[in-house]
């Protein structure tokens, strides 16, 4: 019998629901995204979205909504999955961290009933007392919400109207009252019902409207002080509250299917069209003689193009999150004035979505035995080809502008007992600048022991609470606490340092064809070895490759004659020489251990990566392989992975 092994190698990327609310704390606004069976919780900051937590669920999210009961000071999150599991999640603070806990849960699946063609509808009473569900045609489920209930139980109410397009709770009624669009042989109509929780039955609602637009598909409840609801179709939008009936037929939405909406404030709503168009619906109000306000007209403005939206949510300061299932999700800014193309929408950030994938193929583009997945992703105008390869992802947390021409960067811990680095050394042509992390800001500072008038080639924290700076003129050892220079090594004969490699106890300095080996002690740099060569040195490495050792026994260098050398430390005698072949010089070299095996990596000027199986005891190289890396020369830097991140 044959078996298949199936494993998930990519988290879901398509957004099927989103919501904003005060979930983690009362002071912060949170954005929660549902991606299939995956939740992402963000905090909305002035500089953008910051990911706080990721949660896996046992089920695909169908509907997700925030609500706040009267006894709560934060929002709770209601979720229903495709298999009719319902849950209420709350965020519980635990010192500097927080945990998402299930406050109540249940399953509301019935043994009978036909699943509705218009999907699952879940609505929450504005007072937070009742949750309403339409799962099957002809049945409306009611979940009463009680403070200390940990199990969500529903009772059924029979609906005479079988084909329901959309429904919502009205905000201006003393008892829970639903409004819905239904369809029969005569067209589509709007109706309201009151829910009697004691007798568990529907009662006649305050108003109804027969024969609305035949394509009406969306109900938007209007909050107090206006109340009522908006009925959205393909060509018309109607406001109705029982006493007022205001229809409009804006030309800008003609033949547009409005698929989702979000509220900006009580009189402004964003409407997302299935064709990727964004509209602003404005309720124009007027003041009556008694000082109250009523809706007098509706106005719709076209804002611009976005990804085809599955959901919309307004964040703050004119920023909107566009969640898409058919294309890339977006963070957009709404502007008062249009740009040269007439659009009021500026895209701030785009979030990659691989779905929906309609076809795919595995190809070996570089003929190196490393298959890459080429997918036909997206739908309609969002269609695209995407290339997926195995690797790591890098997420940007902050950026610093106005620093052109950076040649090198090194983090340092200076005058601190913290485990995290607090300074950043930036190297430019002819100068070195140092930035210090002060809270959430970067401020330029001085290190008295550093030379600011020269370009730094290498810098690092080293043994005995010291830091090093190597420039073309010298290697400088600086006390990390006092920031003062303690020793300086200058190449003999006024030579210029061109290549540097180091670790916490050793430094290699190449000066053209010559190589010098230095050891770092407390307050002193000691030259222990040298090699006078005939060929220019292009790159070097002195990484301690053997586990649990901090001192390297061998060094590796790449030469301009297209060869590599393994050298014995400290005398720098040659142990092995390897010809690279080809016509491109080596640019960077690194000795490293992967899962107990030793390798030497070397990148060439054309971006090709050569790697060898490496024996650090004998200094031998073997089993050479090449992989296409980038179109430009690369440099190597090793890093450690902590807790899988």
C-alpha positions in Angstrom: 0.0 0.0 0.0 1.4 3.4 -0.9 1.1 6.4 1.4 1.5 10.1 0.8 3.2 12.4 3.3 1.7 15.9 3.3 3.2 18.9 5.1 2.4 22.6 5.1 5.4 24.6 4.0 3.8 28.0 3.5 1.4 29.8 5.9 -1.9 31.0 4.4 -1.7 34.3 2.7 -5.2 35.0 1.4 -7.3 37.1 3.8 -10.9 36.0 4.3 -11.8 38.2 7.2 -10.4 41.2 9.1 -11.6 43.3 12.1 -10.3 46.2 14.2 -10.9 46.9 17.9 -9.3 47.3 21.3 -8.5 43.7 21.8 -5.1 43.6 23.5 -5.6 46.7 25.6 -8.0 49.7 26.0 -5.4 52.2 24.7 -4.2 50.4 21.6 -6.1 49.7 18.3 -5.6 46.2 17.0 -6.0 44.7 13.6 -6.9 41.0 13.5 -6.6 39.1 10.2 -8.1 35.7 9.5 -6.2 33.7 6.9 -7.9 30.4 6.5 -7.2 28.6 9.8 -4.7 31.3 10.9 -5.1 34.5 12.9 -2.6 37.4 12.9 -2.9 40.0 15.6 -1.3 43.5 14.9 -1.1 46.7 16.8 -1.7 49.9 14.8 1.3 52.2 15.3 2.0 55.6 13.7 4.8 54.0 11.7 2.7 51.1 10.5 1.4 47.7 11.5 3.4 45.7 14.1 2.7 42.0 14.3 2.1 40.9 17.9 1.0 37.3 17.7 0.1 34.5 15.4 -2.5 31.8 16.3 -3.5 28.5 14.7 -7.1 27.5 14.8 -8.7 24.0 14.2 -11.0 25.2 11.5 -11.3 27.6 8.6 -12.6 31.0 9.7 -15.9 32.0 7.9 -16.9 35.1 9.9 -15.0 37.1 12.5 -16.4 40.1 14.4 -15.4 42.2 17.4 -18.0 43.2 20.0 -18.0 44.6 23.5 -20.5 43.5 26.1 -21.6 46.0 28.7 -19.5 44.5 31.5 -16.3 44.4 29.4 -13.7 47.2 29.0 -12.1 45.6 25.9 -13.4 44.0 22.8 -14.0 40.3 22.5 -13.6 38.4 19.2 -16.4 36.1 17.9 -15.5 33.5 15.3 -17.5 30.9 13.4 -15.7 28.3 11.3 -16.9 26.5 8.2 -17.9 23.5 10.3 -20.1 25.6 12.5 -17.7 25.7 15.5 -18.3 29.0 17.3 -16.0 30.7 19.9 -15.5 33.9 21.8 -11.8 34.8 22.3 -10.4 37.3 24.8 -6.9 38.7 25.3 -5.5 38.2 28.8 -2.4 40.2 29.9 0.4 38.4 31.6 3.1 40.9 32.7 4.9 41.9 29.5 3.2 39.2 27.4 -0.4 38.3 26.6 -2.3 35.2 25.9 -5.4 34.5 23.8 -7.9 32.5 25.7 -11.2 30.9 24.7 -13.9 32.6 26.9 -16.8 30.5 25.4 -17.3 28.0 22.7 -19.7 25.5 21.1 -21.0 23.9 18.0 -24.2 25.1 16.3 -24.5 22.5 13.5 -27.9 21.0 12.9 -28.5 17.4 11.8 -31.0 18.7 9.2 -31.3 21.6 6.8 -29.8 22.7 3.5 -26.7 24.8 3.6 -27.5 28.2 2.2 -26.0 29.2 -1.2 -25.2 32.7 0.0 -22.9 31.3 2.8 -22.7 31.8 6.5 -24.1 35.0 7.9 -23.2 36.0 11.5 -24.5 39.2 13.1 -24.1 40.6 16.6 -26.7 42.8 18.5 -25.2 46.3 19.1 -25.8 45.8 22.8 -23.8 42.6 22.9 -26.7 40.5 24.2 -27.4 38.3 21.2 -25.6 36.7 18.3 -27.6 35.7 15.2 -26.6 33.1 12.7 -28.1 32.1 9.3 -26.5 28.8 8.3 -29.3 27.0 6.5 -32.2 28.2 4.4 -35.3 28.8 6.6 -33.6 28.7 9.9 -32.3 31.6 12.0 -30.1 30.7 15.0 -30.0 32.8 18.2 -27.1 32.6 20.7 -28.0 34.5 23.9 -24.8 35.9 25.5 -24.6 35.7 29.3 -21.7 37.0 31.4 -20.4 33.7 32.9 -21.4 31.3 30.2 -18.5 29.2 28.9 -20.7 27.2 26.5 -22.4 28.8 23.5 -25.8 27.3 22.9 -28.2 28.3 20.2 -31.9 27.9 19.6 -33.6 27.9 16.2 -36.3 30.3 14.9 -38.1 29.4 11.7 -37.8 31.9 8.8 -40.6 31.9 6.2 -38.2 33.8 3.9 -35.9 31.1 2.5 -33.5 33.0 0.2 -31.7 35.5 2.4 -29.1 37.8 0.7 -27.8 39.6 3.8 -28.9 40.6 7.2 -28.0 42.8 10.2 -29.2 44.1 13.6 -30.8 47.5 13.7 -29.3 49.9 16.3 -32.4 52.0 17.0 -34.7 49.4 18.5 -35.3 48.6 22.2 -35.3 44.9 21.6 -33.0 42.9 19.3 -34.4 43.5 15.8 -33.0 42.0 12.5 -33.3 43.5 9.1 -32.7 41.4 6.0 -33.0 41.3 2.2 -34.9 38.3 0.9 -35.9 37.1 -2.5 -39.1 35.4 -3.8 -40.7 35.0 -7.2 -41.7 38.7 -7.2 -38.2 40.1 -6.6 -36.2 41.2 -3.6 -37.6 42.8 -0.5 -36.5 44.2 2.9 -38.1 43.0 6.1 -37.6 43.4 9.8 -38.3 41.0 12.7 -38.1 41.5 16.5 -36.5 38.6 18.5 -38.4 37.7 21.7 -35.8 35.8 23.8 -38.4 34.7 26.4 -40.8 33.0 24.1 -38.1 32.2 21.6 -40.0 33.4 18.6 -40.0 36.2 15.9 -42.4 39.1 16.2 -43.5 41.4 13.5 -40.8 44.1 12.9 -41.3 47.9 12.9 -41.2 48.2 9.1 -40.6 46.6 5.8 -40.0 47.6 2.1 -41.2 45.5 -0.8 -39.6 45.5 -4.3 -36.2 47.0 -3.7 -33.6 46.7 -6.5 -33.5 43.3 -8.0 -29.7 43.0 -7.4 -29.8 44.4 -3.8 -27.3 42.3 -1.8 -25.9 44.3 1.1 -27.4 45.6 4.3 -25.4 48.3 6.3 -26.9 49.1 9.7 -26.6 52.8 10.5 -25.7 53.5 14.2 -27.4 56.0 16.5 -28.4 58.8 16.4 -29.8 58.1 13.0 -30.6 54.4 13.0 -32.1 52.6 10.1 -30.1 50.8 7.4 -28.6 51.2 4.0 -29.7 48.8 1.2 -26.9 48.5 -1.4 -27.5 47.2 -4.9 -25.6 47.3 -8.2 -27.1 50.6 -9.3 -28.9 52.1 -6.3 -28.3 52.8 -2.6 -31.3 53.4 -0.3 -31.5 54.7 3.2 -34.6 53.4 5.2 -35.5 53.8 8.8 -39.2 53.2 8.7 -40.2 56.8 8.4 -37.6 58.0 5.9 -37.0 56.5 2.5 -34.1 58.0 0.5 -33.0 56.3 -2.7 -30.1 57.4 -4.9 -28.7 56.0 -8.2 -25.1 57.3 -8.4 -23.6 56.9 -11.9 -20.2 55.9 -10.4 -21.5 52.6 -9.0 -23.5 51.6 -12.1 -23.1 47.8 -12.7 -20.7 47.6 -9.7 -21.1 44.7 -7.4 -20.3 46.0 -3.9 -18.9 43.1 -2.0 -17.8 44.6 1.4 -17.9 47.8 3.4 -16.5 49.4 6.5 -17.5 52.3 8.6 -15.3 55.4 8.9 -17.6 57.4 11.2 -21.4 57.6 11.7 -21.9 59.4 8.3 -19.1 57.9 6.1 -18.8 54.4 4.8 -16.2 52.8 2.5 -17.6 50.5 -0.2 -15.4 47.9 -1.9 -16.4 46.8 -5.4 -15.7 43.3 -6.8 -13.8 45.0 -9.7 -11.3 46.5 -7.3 -12.9 49.9 -7.0 -13.2 51.9 -3.8 -16.1 54.3 -3.1 -17.0 56.6 -0.2 -20.7 56.8 0.8 -21.5 60.0 2.7 -24.8 60.5 4.6 -25.7 64.1 4.4 -27.6 65.3 7.5 -29.7 68.2 8.5 -30.8 69.7 11.8 -34.5 69.7 12.8 -36.2 72.3 14.8 -35.8 70.3 18.0 -32.1 70.1 17.6 -32.0 66.4 16.4 -30.4 65.4 13.1 -31.8 63.3 10.3 -30.5 62.0 7.0 -31.5 64.2 4.1 -29.4 62.8 1.2 -26.8 60.2 0.1 -23.7 61.0 -1.8 -21.2 58.5 -3.4 -17.7 59.4 -4.5 -15.2 57.2 -6.4 -11.9 57.2 -4.6 -9.6 54.9 -6.7 -8.5 51.4 -7.5 -7.4 48.8 -4.9 -7.0 45.0 -4.9 -10.2 43.1 -5.3 -11.4 43.3 -1.6 -12.7 40.4 0.5 -13.0 42.7 3.5 -12.2 46.3 4.4 -11.4 47.9 7.8 -10.6 51.5 8.7 -7.6 52.0 11.0 -7.0 55.6 11.7 -5.9 58.9 10.1 -7.2 58.0 6.7 -5.5 54.6 6.6 -7.5 51.6 5.4 -6.6 47.9 5.4 -7.7 46.1 2.2 -7.9 42.3 2.8 -7.9 40.3 -0.5 -8.6 36.7 -1.3 -8.0 37.1 -5.0 -4.9 39.3 -5.0 -2.3 41.0 -2.7 -3.7 42.7 0.4 -2.9 46.3 0.9 -2.5 49.1 3.4 -3.8 52.3 1.7 -4.0 56.0 2.6 -7.0 58.1 1.6 -6.2 61.6 0.5 -8.4 64.7 0.4 -6.9 65.9 -2.9 -6.7 63.6 -6.0 -3.4 62.8 -7.7 -2.6 63.4 -11.4 -4.6 60.3 -12.2 -7.6 61.4 -10.3 -7.2 58.8 -7.5 -7.6 59.6 -3.8 -5.8 56.4 -2.9 -2.1 56.0 -2.1 -0.8 52.5 -1.4 1.4 52.4 1.7 2.2 48.7 1.8 1.4 45.5 -0.1 1.1 42.1 1.5 1.9 39.1 -0.8 -0.9 36.6 -1.5 -0.1 33.4 -3.4 -3.8 32.4 -3.7 -5.8 31.4 -5.4 -3.4 29.1 -7.3 -5.1 27.9 -10.4 -2.0 26.0 -11.8 1.6 25.4 -10.8 4.7 23.6 -12.0 8.0 22.7 -10.4 11.1 23.7 -12.4 14.8 23.7 -12.0 15.6 27.1 -13.5 19.3 27.0 -12.7 19.9 23.3 -13.3 21.3 22.8 -9.8 18.8 20.2 -8.5 16.9 22.8 -6.6 13.3 22.9 -7.8 11.3 26.1 -7.7 7.6 26.4 -7.8 6.0 28.7 -10.5 2.4 29.4 -9.8 -0.5 31.0 -11.7 -1.8 33.1 -8.8 -4.7 35.5 -8.4 -7.9 36.1 -10.4 -9.3 38.6 -12.8 -7.0 41.7 -12.9 -5.1 40.4 -9.9 -3.6 37.5 -11.9 0.2 37.0 -11.7 3.0 34.5 -12.0 4.9 33.9 -8.8 8.1 32.0 -8.2 8.4 30.3 -4.8 11.7 28.8 -3.5 12.8 27.4 -0.2 14.4 29.9 2.0 14.0 32.4 4.8 11.8 35.4 5.1 13.0 38.8 6.3 10.6 41.3 7.9 11.4 45.0 8.1 10.8 46.5 11.5 12.2 50.0 10.9 14.2 52.1 8.4 16.4 55.1 8.5 16.4 57.5 5.5 19.0 59.9 4.2 22.0 57.7 4.6 23.3 57.1 1.1 26.6 55.4 0.2 26.8 53.0 3.2 29.7 50.6 2.6 29.4 48.5 5.8 27.5 48.1 9.0 28.3 46.5 12.4 26.3 46.4 15.6 28.0 47.0 18.9 27.3 46.8 22.6 29.0 49.7 24.3 28.9 50.8 28.0 25.9 48.5 28.7 25.2 45.3 30.4 22.2 44.5 28.2 22.2 41.4 25.9 21.2 43.5 22.9 23.4 45.8 20.8 22.9 49.5 21.4 25.1 51.1 18.7 25.4 50.8 15.0 28.7 51.6 13.2 28.2 52.9 9.6 31.1 53.0 7.2 31.2 55.4 4.2 33.9 56.4 1.8 36.4 58.4 3.8 34.4 58.5 7.1 32.7 56.4 9.8 29.6 57.4 11.7 28.1 55.8 14.9 24.4 55.7 15.7 23.1 55.0 19.2 19.7 53.5 20.0 17.9 55.8 22.5 14.5 54.3 23.2 12.8 54.0 19.8 15.1 56.6 18.1 18.5 56.5 16.5 20.8 59.3 17.4 24.3 60.0 16.1 27.0 59.8 18.7 30.8 59.7 19.1 33.2 56.9 20.2 36.4 58.6 21.4 38.5 55.5 20.6 37.3 55.3 17.0 38.7 57.2 14.1 35.8 59.0 12.3 37.9 60.3 9.4 38.6 56.9 7.8 36.4 54.2 6.4 35.9 51.3 8.7 36.6 47.9 7.2 35.6 45.8 10.2 34.2 46.3 13.7 33.0 44.1 16.5 32.7 43.4 20.2 35.7 41.2 21.2 37.1 39.5 24.3 37.5 41.2 27.7 34.7 43.7 27.1 36.5 45.4 24.3 35.5 46.6 20.8 37.6 46.8 17.7 37.7 49.1 14.7 39.9 48.3 11.7 40.5 50.9 9.0 42.9 51.0 6.1 45.5 52.6 8.4 45.3 50.5 11.6 43.5 48.1 13.9 42.3 49.9 17.1 41.4 48.2 20.4 38.9 50.2 22.5 37.6 49.6 26.0 33.8 49.0 25.7 33.1 50.7 29.1 35.3 53.8 28.9 35.2 54.1 25.1 38.9 54.9 25.2 41.7 53.6 22.9 43.8 50.9 24.7 46.1 49.7 21.8 46.7 50.2 18.1 48.4 47.9 15.6 49.8 49.6 12.5 50.9 47.6 9.5 54.7 47.5 9.0 56.2 49.7 6.2 53.1 52.0 6.0 51.1 49.3 4.2 47.3 49.7 3.6 44.9 47.2 5.1 42.5 46.0 2.4 40.8 42.9 3.8 39.9 42.0 7.3 38.3 39.0 9.1 38.0 38.5 12.8 36.3 36.8 15.8 36.2 37.6 19.5 39.9 36.6 20.0 41.6 36.7 16.6 42.0 39.1 13.6 43.4 38.6 10.1 44.5 41.7 8.3 45.5 41.5 4.6 47.6 44.3 3.1 47.7 43.7 -0.6 49.6 40.4 -1.0 50.7 40.2 2.6 48.7 38.7 5.5 49.1 39.4 9.3 47.6 37.4 12.2 46.8 39.2 15.4 45.6 37.9 18.8 43.4 40.0 21.1 44.3 40.1 24.8 43.2 42.4 27.5 44.3 45.9 26.4 46.7 44.6 23.8 46.9 43.5 20.1 49.7 41.0 19.6 51.0 40.1 16.1 51.6 36.3 16.2 52.1 35.5 12.5 52.6 36.8 9.0 52.7 35.6 5.4 54.4 37.5 2.6 52.7 36.5 -0.6 52.9 37.2 -4.3 49.2 37.4 -5.2 46.6 40.0 -4.1 44.3 38.7 -1.3 40.6 39.2 -2.3 38.9 37.8 0.8 39.6 36.1 4.1 37.9 34.2 7.0 39.0 33.2 10.4 35.7 31.8 11.9 36.1 29.2 14.6 34.2 26.5 12.7 34.6 23.6 15.2 31.6 23.6 17.7 32.2 24.8 21.3 35.5 26.5 20.4 36.1 30.3 20.3 39.5 30.1 18.6 40.1 29.2 15.0 42.8 26.7 14.2 42.8 27.4 10.4 42.1 30.4 8.2 40.8 30.6 4.6 41.7 33.2 2.0 40.7 33.8 -1.6 43.2 35.2 -4.1 43.1 37.2 -7.2 44.7 34.3 -9.1 41.3 32.5 -8.8 42.4 30.2 -6.0 41.6 29.4 -2.4 44.1 28.6 0.4 43.7 27.0 3.8 46.3 28.3 6.3 47.5 27.0 9.6 47.1 29.3 12.6 49.2 31.0 14.0 52.1 30.7 11.5 49.9 31.0 8.4 51.6 28.1 6.6 49.7 26.7 3.7 47.8 23.4 4.4 45.7 23.2 1.1 45.3 25.1 -2.1 42.2 24.8 -4.4 41.9 26.2 -7.9 38.5 27.9 -8.6 38.7 27.8 -12.3 36.7 30.2 -14.5 37.4 33.9 -14.9 35.8 35.5 -11.9 37.7 36.4 -8.6 36.3 35.3 -5.2 34.6 38.1 -3.3 33.7 36.5 0.1 34.6 33.3 1.9 33.2 31.6 5.0 33.9 28.4 7.0 30.7 27.1 8.6 29.1 24.1 10.2 25.6 22.9 9.0 24.0 20.2 11.2 27.4 18.7 12.2 29.0 18.9 8.7 31.6 21.4 7.8 31.6 23.5 4.6 33.6 26.2 3.0 31.5 28.7 1.1 32.9 31.1 -1.5 30.9 33.6 -3.6 32.4 34.9 -6.9 32.1 38.3 -8.5 29.4 37.1 -10.9 27.2 36.0 -8.0 27.9 32.3 -8.3 28.2 30.4 -5.0 30.9 27.7 -4.8 30.8 25.4 -1.8 33.0 22.5 -0.6 32.9 19.8 2.0 35.6 20.9 4.5 37.8 19.0 6.9 38.9 21.6 9.5 41.5 19.3 11.1 43.3 18.4 7.9 42.4 21.6 6.1 41.2 19.7 3.0 38.4 20.7 0.6 36.3 18.3 -1.6 33.1 17.7 -3.4 32.9 21.1 -5.1 29.5 22.4 -6.2 28.2 25.6 -7.7 24.9 27.4 -7.2 23.6 30.6 -8.9 23.1 33.1 -6.1 22.6 36.7 -7.3 23.6 38.8 -10.3 26.0 40.8 -8.2 28.8 39.9 -5.8 27.7 38.7 -2.4 29.2 38.8 1.0 28.7 36.2 3.8 27.7 36.8 7.4 26.7 34.0 9.7 24.0 34.4 12.3 22.3 32.2 14.9 18.6 31.2 15.0 17.0 31.5 18.4 13.9 29.6 19.3 13.1 28.9 15.7 12.8 32.6 14.7 
